[in-house]
Amino acid sequence: AVVSTQSTGTSSSSNSFVFGANLSDRVVTAPKEDEAPKPDTSPSPPEKTETNSDKLVEAKVTSGEEGEKRLIQTTCKLYQFSQQGESWVERGGGTLRLNEKEVDGRSSSRLVVRSKAVMKVMLNTKIFADMIINRPNLTMIRISALDNGKMGTFLLKCTRNECDRLHTMLLKRRELERRQEQEFSGESSKTAPEENVEQTPEGNVEEGKAKKKKKKKKKKK
């Protein structure tokens, strides 16, 4: 009798959990086809505003040749004469430009040679009246030029046709510089003030003697 009671209690406690009970609380029903989906009420992420730092600004690259008229542009190799080694040293190949600029009614020209890769200035010299310009062969021009404030001798090597054009233009620009210098020196001499001729004491004495002689002649008469 005791055994039967315990078994009954055990069976009743085990039967307190019923499989499938409260199933509706744990099941999420899918929306029907005709039923509209519920709107998403979750907060949306803030919109990203474009700042000045995010914009790519195109930088203007200036060469210093703006405002100058380009007379000739060609490619060349540049050599410089080394007085220490008494030989020609290659400074590299690049782009050569002969530019002209007019300031206060006077024209000036300069020769600029830049390297191909980074456009570094290898030579920048003004065309001046005493500039040496000669042609040792058909593809080379030898010039004297200022380099970092010092006078040096350079060779420009290019094709024969380009060498013809460049040599002719360099001679014309040098001749123009010579004419302008002559005109400027002539104008400066014309506009120079005249020197005041001061009368020396000897001159005053001579004038006094001449006046006395005239007075004596008048008394004798």
Sequence and secondary structure as in RCSB ss.txt:
>XXXX:A:sequence
AVVSTQSTGTSSSSNSFVFGANLSDRVVTAPKEDEAPKPDTSPSPPEKTETNSDKLVEAKVTSGEEGEKRLIQTT
CKLYQFSQQGESWVERGGGTLRLNEKEVDGRSSSRLVVRSKAVMKVMLNTKIFADMIINRPNLTMIRISALDNGK
MGTFLLKCTRNECDRLHTMLLKRRELERRQEQEFSGESSKTAPEENVEQTPEGNVEEGKAKKKKKKKKKKK
>XXXX:A:secstr
 HHHHHHHHHHHHHTTS TTTTHHHH      TTS      S         TTTS        S TT EEEEEEE
EEEEEEETTTTEEEEEEEEEEEEEEEEETTEEEEEEEEEETTT  EEEEEE  TT  EEEEETTEEEEEEEETTE
EEEEEEE  HHHHHHHHHHHHHHHHHHHHHHHHHHHHHHHSS        HHHHHHHHHHHHHHHHHHHH 
